Amino acid sequence: MPIGPQIPLHDVDMLSAVFEELLKDHQMLRASAVAEGTLTRLIFNYHLGIRDPAMLKMLTVPFLRQRLSGTE
């Protein structure tokens, strides 16, 4: 598996906080396929250059709604 670009520690903290909020807001188990997909999407958006936590959360939600409803 290729290793992507490194993420600075302050951004890791921010991504972790956004992920924790998404877990709580959408009542996801951390050890679930939905949570894994959510984290993947969150990091994908980060690698696109999005650094605003609110924007990252907002852009992850449509993906999350698809996963939770089973309409991928």
PDB file of N, CA, C, O and CB in Angstrom:
ATOM      1  N   MET A   1       0.846  -1.181   0.000  1.00  0.00           N
ATOM      2  CA  MET A   1       0.000   0.000   0.000  1.00  0.00           C
ATOM      3  C   MET A   1       0.888   1.241   0.000  1.00  0.00           C
ATOM      4  O   MET A   1       1.740   1.383   0.878  1.00  0.00           O
ATOM      5  CB  MET A   1      -0.961   0.000   1.223  1.00  0.00           C
ATOM      6  N   PRO A   2       0.709   2.136  -0.961  1.00  0.00           N
ATOM      7  CA  PRO A   2       1.547   3.335  -1.016  1.00  0.00           C
ATOM      8  C   PRO A   2       1.247   4.272   0.145  1.00  0.00           C
ATOM      9  O   PRO A   2       0.108   4.392   0.597  1.00  0.00           O
ATOM     10  CB  PRO A   2       1.344   4.067  -2.341  1.00  0.00           C
ATOM     11  N   ILE A   3       2.279   4.917   0.604  1.00  0.00           N
ATOM     12  CA  ILE A   3       2.132   5.883   1.696  1.00  0.00           C
ATOM     13  C   ILE A   3       1.925   7.260   1.085  1.00  0.00           C
ATOM     14  O   ILE A   3       2.701   7.702   0.237  1.00  0.00           O
ATOM     15  CB  ILE A   3       3.380   5.871   2.648  1.00  0.00           C
ATOM     16  N   GLY A   4       0.863   7.933   1.529  1.00  0.00           N
ATOM     17  CA  GLY A   4       0.549   9.258   1.006  1.00  0.00           C
ATOM     18  C   GLY A   4       1.434  10.311   1.630  1.00  0.00           C
ATOM     19  O   GLY A   4       2.304  10.005   2.445  1.00  0.00           O
ATOM     20  N   PRO A   5       1.208  11.550   1.246  1.00  0.00           N
ATOM     21  CA  PRO A   5       1.997  12.641   1.810  1.00  0.00           C
ATOM     22  C   PRO A   5       1.769  12.750   3.315  1.00  0.00           C
ATOM     23  O   PRO A   5       0.686  12.459   3.823  1.00  0.00           O
ATOM     24  CB  PRO A   5       1.648  13.970   1.121  1.00  0.00           C
ATOM     25  N   GLN A   6       2.816  13.177   4.010  1.00  0.00           N
ATOM     26  CA  GLN A   6       2.697  13.322   5.457  1.00  0.00           C
ATOM     27  C   GLN A   6       1.753  14.459   5.808  1.00  0.00           C
ATOM     28  O   GLN A   6       1.653  15.459   5.097  1.00  0.00           O
ATOM     29  CB  GLN A   6       4.069  13.561   6.087  1.00  0.00           C
ATOM     30  N   ILE A   7       1.058  14.275   6.936  1.00  0.00           N
ATOM     31  CA  ILE A   7       0.126  15.294   7.434  1.00  0.00           C
ATOM     32  C   ILE A   7       0.751  15.899   8.686  1.00  0.00           C
ATOM     33  O   ILE A   7       1.099  15.163   9.609  1.00  0.00           O
ATOM     34  CB  ILE A   7      -1.309  14.684   7.739  1.00  0.00           C
ATOM     35  N   PRO A   8       0.904  17.232   8.742  1.00  0.00           N
ATOM     36  CA  PRO A   8       1.470  17.873   9.931  1.00  0.00           C
ATOM     37  C   PRO A   8       0.641  17.547  11.183  1.00  0.00           C
ATOM     38  O   PRO A   8      -0.573  17.357  11.110  1.00  0.00           O
ATOM     39  CB  PRO A   8       1.546  19.400   9.728  1.00  0.00           C
ATOM     40  N   LEU A   9       1.326  17.487  12.326  1.00  0.00           N
ATOM     41  CA  LEU A   9       0.657  17.096  13.570  1.00  0.00           C
ATOM     42  C   LEU A   9      -0.537  17.973  13.919  1.00  0.00           C
ATOM     43  O   LEU A   9      -1.549  17.461  14.398  1.00  0.00           O
ATOM     44  CB  LEU A   9       1.638  17.130  14.702  1.00  0.00           C
ATOM     45  N   HIS A  10      -0.447  19.282  13.690  1.00  0.00           N
ATOM     46  CA  HIS A  10      -1.590  20.143  14.026  1.00  0.00           C
ATOM     47  C   HIS A  10      -2.798  19.802  13.153  1.00  0.00           C
ATOM     48  O   HIS A  10      -3.942  19.930  13.591  1.00  0.00           O
ATOM     49  CB  HIS A  10      -1.216  21.635  13.856  1.00  0.00           C
ATOM     50  N   ASP A  11      -2.541  19.368  11.922  1.00  0.00           N
ATOM     51  CA  ASP A  11      -3.643  18.969  11.056  1.00  0.00           C
ATOM     52  C   ASP A  11      -4.187  17.592  11.446  1.00  0.00           C
ATOM     53  O   ASP A  11      -5.379  17.330  11.289  1.00  0.00           O
ATOM     54  CB  ASP A  11      -3.189  18.961   9.595  1.00  0.00           C
ATOM     55  N   VAL A  12      -3.325  16.721  11.950  1.00  0.00           N
ATOM     56  CA  VAL A  12      -3.789  15.420  12.442  1.00  0.00           C
ATOM     57  C   VAL A  12      -4.753  15.637  13.603  1.00  0.00           C
ATOM     58  O   VAL A  12      -5.791  14.981  13.688  1.00  0.00           O
ATOM     59  CB  VAL A  12      -2.588  14.526  12.884  1.00  0.00           C
ATOM     60  N   ASP A  13      -4.403  16.566  14.499  1.00  0.00           N
ATOM     61  CA  ASP A  13      -5.284  16.880  15.628  1.00  0.00           C
ATOM     62  C   ASP A  13      -6.623  17.410  15.137  1.00  0.00           C
ATOM     63  O   ASP A  13      -7.670  17.030  15.662  1.00  0.00           O
ATOM     64  CB  ASP A  13      -4.621  17.906  16.562  1.00  0.00           C
ATOM     65  N   MET A  14      -6.600  18.285  14.133  1.00  0.00           N
ATOM     66  CA  MET A  14      -7.830  18.852  13.590  1.00  0.00           C
ATOM     67  C   MET A  14      -8.673  17.767  12.926  1.00  0.00           C
ATOM     68  O   MET A  14      -9.884  17.710  13.139  1.00  0.00           O
ATOM     69  CB  MET A  14      -7.509  19.971  12.583  1.00  0.00           C
ATOM     70  N   LEU A  15      -8.048  16.905  12.123  1.00  0.00           N
ATOM     71  CA  LEU A  15      -8.773  15.825  11.453  1.00  0.00           C
ATOM     72  C   LEU A  15      -9.362  14.859  12.471  1.00  0.00           C
ATOM     73  O   LEU A  15     -10.478  14.369  12.298  1.00  0.00           O
ATOM     74  CB  LEU A  15      -7.849  15.074  10.484  1.00  0.00           C
ATOM     75  N   SER A  16      -8.619  14.590  13.517  1.00  0.00           N
ATOM     76  CA  SER A  16      -9.112  13.705  14.573  1.00  0.00           C
ATOM     77  C   SER A  16     -10.349  14.299  15.246  1.00  0.00           C
ATOM     78  O   SER A  16     -11.315  13.585  15.515  1.00  0.00           O
ATOM     79  CB  SER A  16      -8.012  13.450  15.618  1.00  0.00           C
ATOM     80  N   ALA A  17     -10.318  15.592  15.513  1.00  0.00           N
ATOM     81  CA  ALA A  17     -11.461  16.253  16.157  1.00  0.00           C
ATOM     82  C   ALA A  17     -12.685  16.220  15.237  1.00  0.00           C
ATOM     83  O   ALA A  17     -13.799  15.971  15.698  1.00  0.00           O
ATOM     84  CB  ALA A  17     -11.108  17.719  16.527  1.00  0.00           C
ATOM     85  N   VAL A  18     -12.485  16.470  13.945  1.00  0.00           N
ATOM     86  CA  VAL A  18     -13.600  16.431  12.996  1.00  0.00           C
ATOM     87  C   VAL A  18     -14.165  15.013  12.929  1.00  0.00           C
ATOM     88  O   VAL A  18     -15.382  14.828  12.930  1.00  0.00           O
ATOM     89  CB  VAL A  18     -13.145  16.907  11.584  1.00  0.00           C
ATOM     90  N   PHE A  19     -13.291  14.024  12.872  1.00  0.00           N
ATOM     91  CA  PHE A  19     -13.733  12.631  12.819  1.00  0.00           C
ATOM     92  C   PHE A  19     -14.517  12.268  14.073  1.00  0.00           C
ATOM     93  O   PHE A  19     -15.557  11.615  13.981  1.00  0.00           O
ATOM     94  CB  PHE A  19     -12.531  11.690  12.654  1.00  0.00           C
ATOM     95  N   GLU A  20     -14.038  12.679  15.236  1.00  0.00           N
ATOM     96  CA  GLU A  20     -14.747  12.401  16.490  1.00  0.00           C
ATOM     97  C   GLU A  20     -16.141  13.030  16.486  1.00  0.00           C
ATOM     98  O   GLU A  20     -17.105  12.421  16.951  1.00  0.00           O
ATOM     99  CB  GLU A  20     -13.936  12.924  17.690  1.00  0.00           C
ATOM    100  N   GLU A  21     -16.242  14.252  15.960  1.00  0.00           N
ATOM    101  CA  GLU A  21     -17.549  14.912  15.873  1.00  0.00           C
ATOM    102  C   GLU A  21     -18.489  14.133  14.956  1.00  0.00           C
ATOM    103  O   GLU A  21     -19.666  13.954  15.267  1.00  0.00           O
ATOM    104  CB  GLU A  21     -17.391  16.360  15.365  1.00  0.00           C
ATOM    105  N   LEU A  22     -17.961  13.676  13.831  1.00  0.00           N
ATOM    106  CA  LEU A  22     -18.793  12.901  12.899  1.00  0.00           C
ATOM    107  C   LEU A  22     -19.250  11.586  13.531  1.00  0.00           C
ATOM    108  O   LEU A  22     -20.401  11.182  13.365  1.00  0.00           O
ATOM    109  CB  LEU A  22     -18.018  12.617  11.596  1.00  0.00           C
ATOM    110  N   LEU A  23     -18.354  10.924  14.251  1.00  0.00           N
ATOM    111  CA  LEU A  23     -18.742   9.690  14.939  1.00  0.00           C
ATOM    112  C   LEU A  23     -19.894   9.956  15.907  1.00  0.00           C
ATOM    113  O   LEU A  23     -20.881   9.220  15.939  1.00  0.00           O
ATOM    114  CB  LEU A  23     -17.537   9.090  15.695  1.00  0.00           C
ATOM    115  N   LYS A  24     -19.748  11.011  16.684  1.00  0.00           N
ATOM    116  CA  LYS A  24     -20.768  11.352  17.683  1.00  0.00           C
ATOM    117  C   LYS A  24     -22.075  11.802  17.024  1.00  0.00           C
ATOM    118  O   LYS A  24     -23.151  11.322  17.381  1.00  0.00           O
ATOM    119  CB  LYS A  24     -20.247  12.456  18.614  1.00  0.00           C
ATOM    120  N   ASP A  25     -21.976  12.718  16.069  1.00  0.00           N
ATOM    121  CA  ASP A  25     -23.164  13.279  15.426  1.00  0.00           C
ATOM    122  C   ASP A  25     -24.002  12.217  14.712  1.00  0.00           C
ATOM    123  O   ASP A  25     -25.229  12.300  14.681  1.00  0.00           O
ATOM    124  CB  ASP A  25     -22.753  14.353  14.437  1.00  0.00           C
ATOM    125  N   HIS A  26     -23.325  11.218  14.139  1.00  0.00           N
ATOM    126  CA  HIS A  26     -24.024  10.215  13.338  1.00  0.00           C
ATOM    127  C   HIS A  26     -24.058   8.838  14.012  1.00  0.00           C
ATOM    128  O   HIS A  26     -24.389   7.828  13.392  1.00  0.00           O
ATOM    129  CB  HIS A  26     -23.368  10.099  11.978  1.00  0.00           C
ATOM    130  N   GLN A  27     -23.705   8.835  15.291  1.00  0.00           N
ATOM    131  CA  GLN A  27     -23.781   7.638  16.136  1.00  0.00           C
ATOM    132  C   GLN A  27     -23.155   6.416  15.458  1.00  0.00           C
ATOM    133  O   GLN A  27     -23.771   5.355  15.354  1.00  0.00           O
ATOM    134  CB  GLN A  27     -25.237   7.341  16.493  1.00  0.00           C
ATOM    135  N   MET A  28     -21.919   6.599  15.002  1.00  0.00           N
ATOM    136  CA  MET A  28     -21.183   5.513  14.345  1.00  0.00           C
ATOM    137  C   MET A  28     -20.253   4.841  15.338  1.00  0.00           C
ATOM    138  O   MET A  28     -19.718   5.484  16.241  1.00  0.00           O
ATOM    139  CB  MET A  28     -20.381   6.041  13.134  1.00  0.00           C
ATOM    140  N   LEU A  29     -20.071   3.575  15.166  1.00  0.00           N
ATOM    141  CA  LEU A  29     -19.042   2.858  15.910  1.00  0.00           C
ATOM    142  C   LEU A  29     -17.710   3.085  15.213  1.00  0.00           C
ATOM    143  O   LEU A  29     -17.622   3.024  13.987  1.00  0.00           O
ATOM    144  CB  LEU A  29     -19.370   1.331  16.018  1.00  0.00           C
ATOM    145  N   ARG A  30     -16.681   3.347  15.997  1.00  0.00           N
ATOM    146  CA  ARG A  30     -15.359   3.595  15.429  1.00  0.00           C
ATOM    147  C   ARG A  30     -14.884   2.409  14.586  1.00  0.00           C
ATOM    148  O   ARG A  30     -14.278   2.600  13.532  1.00  0.00           O
ATOM    149  CB  ARG A  30     -14.351   3.884  16.544  1.00  0.00           C
ATOM    150  N   ALA A  31     -15.155   1.205  15.044  1.00  0.00           N
ATOM    151  CA  ALA A  31     -14.705  -0.008  14.349  1.00  0.00           C
ATOM    152  C   ALA A  31     -15.791  -0.516  13.410  1.00  0.00           C
ATOM    153  O   ALA A  31     -16.260  -1.646  13.542  1.00  0.00           O
ATOM    154  CB  ALA A  31     -14.319  -1.108  15.363  1.00  0.00           C
ATOM    155  N   SER A  32     -16.188   0.332  12.458  1.00  0.00           N
ATOM    156  CA  SER A  32     -17.214  -0.065  11.491  1.00  0.00           C
ATOM    157  C   SER A  32     -16.777   0.341  10.091  1.00  0.00           C
ATOM    158  O   SER A  32     -15.921   1.209   9.920  1.00  0.00           O
ATOM    159  CB  SER A  32     -18.586   0.573  11.839  1.00  0.00           C
ATOM    160  N   ALA A  33     -17.373  -0.296   9.102  1.00  0.00           N
ATOM    161  CA  ALA A  33     -17.067   0.045   7.710  1.00  0.00           C
ATOM    162  C   ALA A  33     -17.484   1.479   7.399  1.00  0.00           C
ATOM    163  O   ALA A  33     -16.815   2.170   6.632  1.00  0.00           O
ATOM    164  CB  ALA A  33     -17.768  -0.930   6.749  1.00  0.00           C
ATOM    165  N   VAL A  34     -18.580   1.922   7.989  1.00  0.00           N
ATOM    166  CA  VAL A  34     -19.048   3.294   7.751  1.00  0.00           C
ATOM    167  C   VAL A  34     -18.037   4.300   8.300  1.00  0.00           C
ATOM    168  O   VAL A  34     -17.733   5.296   7.644  1.00  0.00           O
ATOM    169  CB  VAL A  34     -20.439   3.521   8.401  1.00  0.00           C
ATOM    170  N   ALA A  35     -17.520   4.043   9.493  1.00  0.00           N
ATOM    171  CA  ALA A  35     -16.524   4.945  10.081  1.00  0.00           C
ATOM    172  C   ALA A  35     -15.246   4.949   9.250  1.00  0.00           C
ATOM    173  O   ALA A  35     -14.640   6.002   9.050  1.00  0.00           O
ATOM    174  CB  ALA A  35     -16.212   4.535  11.534  1.00  0.00           C
ATOM    175  N   GLU A  36     -14.837   3.795   8.771  1.00  0.00           N
ATOM    176  CA  GLU A  36     -13.638   3.713   7.942  1.00  0.00           C
ATOM    177  C   GLU A  36     -13.821   4.494   6.639  1.00  0.00           C
ATOM    178  O   GLU A  36     -12.922   5.221   6.217  1.00  0.00           O
ATOM    179  CB  GLU A  36     -13.297   2.246   7.640  1.00  0.00           C
ATOM    180  N   GLY A  37     -14.967   4.344   6.011  1.00  0.00           N
ATOM    181  CA  GLY A  37     -15.253   5.096   4.791  1.00  0.00           C
ATOM    182  C   GLY A  37     -15.316   6.588   5.042  1.00  0.00           C
ATOM    183  O   GLY A  37     -14.880   7.387   4.213  1.00  0.00           O
ATOM    184  N   THR A  38     -15.860   6.957   6.187  1.00  0.00           N
ATOM    185  CA  THR A  38     -15.949   8.367   6.550  1.00  0.00           C
ATOM    186  C   THR A  38     -14.558   8.961   6.721  1.00  0.00           C
ATOM    187  O   THR A  38     -14.284  10.059   6.237  1.00  0.00           O
ATOM    188  CB  THR A  38     -16.767   8.544   7.837  1.00  0.00           C
ATOM    189  N   LEU A  39     -13.690   8.245   7.402  1.00  0.00           N
ATOM    190  CA  LEU A  39     -12.324   8.728   7.595  1.00  0.00           C
ATOM    191  C   LEU A  39     -11.580   8.826   6.265  1.00  0.00           C
ATOM    192  O   LEU A  39     -10.826   9.773   6.038  1.00  0.00           O
ATOM    193  CB  LEU A  39     -11.565   7.808   8.554  1.00  0.00           C
ATOM    194  N   THR A  40     -11.792   7.858   5.399  1.00  0.00           N
ATOM    195  CA  THR A  40     -11.170   7.885   4.077  1.00  0.00           C
ATOM    196  C   THR A  40     -11.610   9.133   3.307  1.00  0.00           C
ATOM    197  O   THR A  40     -10.787   9.815   2.698  1.00  0.00           O
ATOM    198  CB  THR A  40     -11.527   6.608   3.282  1.00  0.00           C
ATOM    199  N   ARG A  41     -12.898   9.422   3.338  1.00  0.00           N
ATOM    200  CA  ARG A  41     -13.430  10.595   2.642  1.00  0.00           C
ATOM    201  C   ARG A  41     -12.895  11.890   3.258  1.00  0.00           C
ATOM    202  O   ARG A  41     -12.574  12.838   2.541  1.00  0.00           O
ATOM    203  CB  ARG A  41     -14.968  10.588   2.681  1.00  0.00           C
ATOM    204  N   LEU A  42     -12.803  11.922   4.570  1.00  0.00           N
ATOM    205  CA  LEU A  42     -12.287  13.086   5.280  1.00  0.00           C
ATOM    206  C   LEU A  42     -10.844  13.367   4.858  1.00  0.00           C
ATOM    207  O   LEU A  42     -10.496  14.513   4.572  1.00  0.00           O
ATOM    208  CB  LEU A  42     -12.370  12.871   6.805  1.00  0.00           C
ATOM    209  N   ILE A  43     -10.023  12.352   4.818  1.00  0.00           N
ATOM    210  CA  ILE A  43      -8.621  12.515   4.424  1.00  0.00           C
ATOM    211  C   ILE A  43      -8.517  12.860   2.940  1.00  0.00           C
ATOM    212  O   ILE A  43      -7.665  13.658   2.549  1.00  0.00           O
ATOM    213  CB  ILE A  43      -7.820  11.232   4.730  1.00  0.00           C
ATOM    214  N   PHE A  44      -9.369  12.271   2.120  1.00  0.00           N
ATOM    215  CA  PHE A  44      -9.403  12.613   0.693  1.00  0.00           C
ATOM    216  C   PHE A  44      -9.656  14.112   0.520  1.00  0.00           C
ATOM    217  O   PHE A  44      -8.951  14.784  -0.234  1.00  0.00           O
ATOM    218  CB  PHE A  44     -10.498  11.789  -0.046  1.00  0.00           C
ATOM    219  N   ASN A  45     -10.660  14.628   1.219  1.00  0.00           N
ATOM    220  CA  ASN A  45     -10.976  16.056   1.127  1.00  0.00           C
ATOM    221  C   ASN A  45      -9.813  16.909   1.628  1.00  0.00           C
ATOM    222  O   ASN A  45      -9.523  17.960   1.057  1.00  0.00           O
ATOM    223  CB  ASN A  45     -12.246  16.376   1.930  1.00  0.00           C
ATOM    224  N   TYR A  46      -9.148  16.461   2.688  1.00  0.00           N
ATOM    225  CA  TYR A  46      -7.978  17.169   3.207  1.00  0.00           C
ATOM    226  C   TYR A  46      -6.892  17.231   2.133  1.00  0.00           C
ATOM    227  O   TYR A  46      -6.287  18.283   1.923  1.00  0.00           O
ATOM    228  CB  TYR A  46      -7.438  16.476   4.488  1.00  0.00           C
ATOM    229  N   HIS A  47      -6.646  16.119   1.459  1.00  0.00           N
ATOM    230  CA  HIS A  47      -5.614  16.078   0.420  1.00  0.00           C
ATOM    231  C   HIS A  47      -5.986  16.924  -0.803  1.00  0.00           C
ATOM    232  O   HIS A  47      -5.112  17.286  -1.591  1.00  0.00           O
ATOM    233  CB  HIS A  47      -5.369  14.636  -0.009  1.00  0.00           C
ATOM    234  N   LEU A  48      -7.264  17.238  -0.963  1.00  0.00           N
ATOM    235  CA  LEU A  48      -7.682  18.168  -2.016  1.00  0.00           C
ATOM    236  C   LEU A  48      -7.316  19.612  -1.676  1.00  0.00           C
ATOM    237  O   LEU A  48      -7.398  20.497  -2.528  1.00  0.00           O
ATOM    238  CB  LEU A  48      -9.189  18.057  -2.247  1.00  0.00           C
ATOM    239  N   GLY A  49      -6.912  19.842  -0.431  1.00  0.00           N
ATOM    240  CA  GLY A  49      -6.499  21.180  -0.010  1.00  0.00           C
ATOM    241  C   GLY A  49      -7.459  21.866   0.941  1.00  0.00           C
ATOM    242  O   GLY A  49      -7.245  23.022   1.307  1.00  0.00           O
ATOM    243  N   ILE A  50      -8.503  21.179   1.345  1.00  0.00           N
ATOM    244  CA  ILE A  50      -9.486  21.767   2.258  1.00  0.00           C
ATOM    245  C   ILE A  50      -8.940  21.640   3.675  1.00  0.00           C
ATOM    246  O   ILE A  50      -8.611  20.544   4.128  1.00  0.00           O
ATOM    247  CB  ILE A  50     -10.892  21.068   2.124  1.00  0.00           C
ATOM    248  N   ARG A  51      -8.847  22.775   4.372  1.00  0.00           N
ATOM    249  CA  ARG A  51      -8.282  22.782   5.722  1.00  0.00           C
ATOM    250  C   ARG A  51      -9.264  23.286   6.782  1.00  0.00           C
ATOM    251  O   ARG A  51      -8.989  23.184   7.977  1.00  0.00           O
ATOM    252  CB  ARG A  51      -7.039  23.636   5.746  1.00  0.00           C
ATOM    253  N   ASP A  52     -10.385  23.819   6.358  1.00  0.00           N
ATOM    254  CA  ASP A  52     -11.380  24.345   7.297  1.00  0.00           C
ATOM    255  C   ASP A  52     -12.175  23.182   7.886  1.00  0.00           C
ATOM    256  O   ASP A  52     -12.804  22.436   7.136  1.00  0.00           O
ATOM    257  CB  ASP A  52     -12.332  25.367   6.593  1.00  0.00           C
ATOM    258  N   PRO A  53     -12.163  23.005   9.222  1.00  0.00           N
ATOM    259  CA  PRO A  53     -12.868  21.879   9.842  1.00  0.00           C
ATOM    260  C   PRO A  53     -14.358  21.822   9.500  1.00  0.00           C
ATOM    261  O   PRO A  53     -14.892  20.742   9.247  1.00  0.00           O
ATOM    262  CB  PRO A  53     -12.708  21.950  11.334  1.00  0.00           C
ATOM    263  N   ALA A  54     -15.026  22.964   9.489  1.00  0.00           N
ATOM    264  CA  ALA A  54     -16.464  22.973   9.176  1.00  0.00           C
ATOM    265  C   ALA A  54     -16.715  22.527   7.737  1.00  0.00           C
ATOM    266  O   ALA A  54     -17.669  21.799   7.464  1.00  0.00           O
ATOM    267  CB  ALA A  54     -17.058  24.379   9.402  1.00  0.00           C
ATOM    268  N   MET A  55     -15.863  22.963   6.830  1.00  0.00           N
ATOM    269  CA  MET A  55     -16.010  22.585   5.423  1.00  0.00           C
ATOM    270  C   MET A  55     -15.709  21.092   5.250  1.00  0.00           C
ATOM    271  O   MET A  55     -16.416  20.401   4.516  1.00  0.00           O
ATOM    272  CB  MET A  55     -15.070  23.439   4.525  1.00  0.00           C
ATOM    273  N   LEU A  56     -14.676  20.596   5.914  1.00  0.00           N
ATOM    274  CA  LEU A  56     -14.362  19.166   5.838  1.00  0.00           C
ATOM    275  C   LEU A  56     -15.541  18.332   6.334  1.00  0.00           C
ATOM    276  O   LEU A  56     -15.915  17.335   5.715  1.00  0.00           O
ATOM    277  CB  LEU A  56     -13.098  18.844   6.662  1.00  0.00           C
ATOM    278  N   LYS A  57     -16.113  18.750   7.446  1.00  0.00           N
ATOM    279  CA  LYS A  57     -17.256  18.020   8.012  1.00  0.00           C
ATOM    280  C   LYS A  57     -18.445  18.062   7.051  1.00  0.00           C
ATOM    281  O   LYS A  57     -19.103  17.047   6.823  1.00  0.00           O
ATOM    282  CB  LYS A  57     -17.656  18.614   9.386  1.00  0.00           C
ATOM    283  N   MET A  58     -18.713  19.232   6.496  1.00  0.00           N
ATOM    284  CA  MET A  58     -19.846  19.390   5.592  1.00  0.00           C
ATOM    285  C   MET A  58     -19.672  18.541   4.332  1.00  0.00           C
ATOM    286  O   MET A  58     -20.634  17.936   3.861  1.00  0.00           O
ATOM    287  CB  MET A  58     -20.020  20.864   5.214  1.00  0.00           C
ATOM    288  N   LEU A  59     -18.471  18.488   3.789  1.00  0.00           N
ATOM    289  CA  LEU A  59     -18.237  17.720   2.569  1.00  0.00           C
ATOM    290  C   LEU A  59     -18.237  16.210   2.808  1.00  0.00           C
ATOM    291  O   LEU A  59     -18.424  15.435   1.870  1.00  0.00           O
ATOM    292  CB  LEU A  59     -16.924  18.132   1.952  1.00  0.00           C
ATOM    293  N   THR A  60     -18.031  15.795   4.038  1.00  0.00           N
ATOM    294  CA  THR A  60     -18.044  14.377   4.368  1.00  0.00           C
ATOM    295  C   THR A  60     -19.470  13.882   4.595  1.00  0.00           C
ATOM    296  O   THR A  60     -19.745  12.703   4.371  1.00  0.00           O
ATOM    297  CB  THR A  60     -17.188  14.112   5.608  1.00  0.00           C
ATOM    298  N   VAL A  61     -20.373  14.738   5.028  1.00  0.00           N
ATOM    299  CA  VAL A  61     -21.736  14.349   5.380  1.00  0.00           C
ATOM    300  C   VAL A  61     -22.523  13.744   4.217  1.00  0.00           C
ATOM    301  O   VAL A  61     -23.192  12.733   4.428  1.00  0.00           O
ATOM    302  CB  VAL A  61     -22.473  15.540   5.907  1.00  0.00           C
ATOM    303  N   PRO A  62     -22.485  14.303   2.999  1.00  0.00           N
ATOM    304  CA  PRO A  62     -23.251  13.652   1.916  1.00  0.00           C
ATOM    305  C   PRO A  62     -22.811  12.204   1.693  1.00  0.00           C
ATOM    306  O   PRO A  62     -23.647  11.328   1.469  1.00  0.00           O
ATOM    307  CB  PRO A  62     -23.096  14.442   0.608  1.00  0.00           C
ATOM    308  N   PHE A  63     -21.509  11.952   1.754  1.00  0.00           N
ATOM    309  CA  PHE A  63     -20.982  10.598   1.644  1.00  0.00           C
ATOM    310  C   PHE A  63     -21.522   9.739   2.782  1.00  0.00           C
ATOM    311  O   PHE A  63     -21.918   8.592   2.579  1.00  0.00           O
ATOM    312  CB  PHE A  63     -19.438  10.609   1.656  1.00  0.00           C
ATOM    313  N   LEU A  64     -21.529  10.310   3.971  1.00  0.00           N
ATOM    314  CA  LEU A  64     -21.971   9.574   5.147  1.00  0.00           C
ATOM    315  C   LEU A  64     -23.450   9.231   5.054  1.00  0.00           C
ATOM    316  O   LEU A  64     -23.848   8.128   5.426  1.00  0.00           O
ATOM    317  CB  LEU A  64     -21.696  10.378   6.410  1.00  0.00           C
ATOM    318  N   ARG A  65     -24.254  10.136   4.576  1.00  0.00           N
ATOM    319  CA  ARG A  65     -25.689   9.851   4.431  1.00  0.00           C
ATOM    320  C   ARG A  65     -25.919   8.714   3.452  1.00  0.00           C
ATOM    321  O   ARG A  65     -26.801   7.882   3.668  1.00  0.00           O
ATOM    322  CB  ARG A  65     -26.444  11.103   3.965  1.00  0.00           C
ATOM    323  N   GLN A  66     -25.137   8.665   2.373  1.00  0.00           N
ATOM    324  CA  GLN A  66     -25.252   7.561   1.420  1.00  0.00           C
ATOM    325  C   GLN A  66     -24.913   6.249   2.093  1.00  0.00           C
ATOM    326  O   GLN A  66     -25.620   5.258   1.908  1.00  0.00           O
ATOM    327  CB  GLN A  66     -24.339   7.787   0.208  1.00  0.00           C
ATOM    328  N   ARG A  67     -23.847   6.224   2.867  1.00  0.00           N
ATOM    329  CA  ARG A  67     -23.409   4.989   3.522  1.00  0.00           C
ATOM    330  C   ARG A  67     -24.448   4.509   4.529  1.00  0.00           C
ATOM    331  O   ARG A  67     -24.740   3.315   4.603  1.00  0.00           O
ATOM    332  CB  ARG A  67     -22.056   5.201   4.219  1.00  0.00           C
ATOM    333  N   LEU A  68     -25.004   5.436   5.301  1.00  0.00           N
ATOM    334  CA  LEU A  68     -25.958   5.056   6.340  1.00  0.00           C
ATOM    335  C   LEU A  68     -27.284   4.578   5.756  1.00  0.00           C
ATOM    336  O   LEU A  68     -27.960   3.733   6.343  1.00  0.00           O
ATOM    337  CB  LEU A  68     -26.203   6.227   7.274  1.00  0.00           C
ATOM    338  N   SER A  69     -27.651   5.123   4.594  1.00  0.00           N
ATOM    339  CA  SER A  69     -28.911   4.718   3.988  1.00  0.00           C
ATOM    340  C   SER A  69     -28.756   3.498   3.078  1.00  0.00           C
ATOM    341  O   SER A  69     -29.744   2.888   2.668  1.00  0.00           O
ATOM    342  CB  SER A  69     -29.494   5.870   3.201  1.00  0.00           C
ATOM    343  N   GLY A  70     -27.507   3.152   2.771  1.00  0.00           N
ATOM    344  CA  GLY A  70     -27.257   1.991   1.921  1.00  0.00           C
ATOM    345  C   GLY A  70     -27.440   2.273   0.445  1.00  0.00           C
ATOM    346  O   GLY A  70     -27.646   1.343  -0.334  1.00  0.00           O
ATOM    347  N   THR A  71     -27.371   3.536   0.037  1.00  0.00           N
ATOM    348  CA  THR A  71     -27.570   3.906  -1.375  1.00  0.00           C
ATOM    349  C   THR A  71     -26.269   4.336  -2.015  1.00  0.00           C
ATOM    350  O   THR A  71     -26.232   5.354  -2.706  1.00  0.00           O
ATOM    351  CB  THR A  71     -28.603   5.029  -1.500  1.00  0.00           C
ATOM    352  N   GLU A  72     -25.219   3.599  -1.807  1.00  0.00           N
ATOM    353  CA  GLU A  72     -23.903   3.976  -2.361  1.00  0.00           C
ATOM    354  C   GLU A  72     -23.916   3.994  -3.848  1.00  0.00           C
ATOM    355  O   GLU A  72     -22.896   4.289  -4.470  1.00  0.00           O
ATOM    356  CB  GLU A  72     -22.829   3.036  -1.890  1.00  0.00           C
TER     357      GLU A  72
END
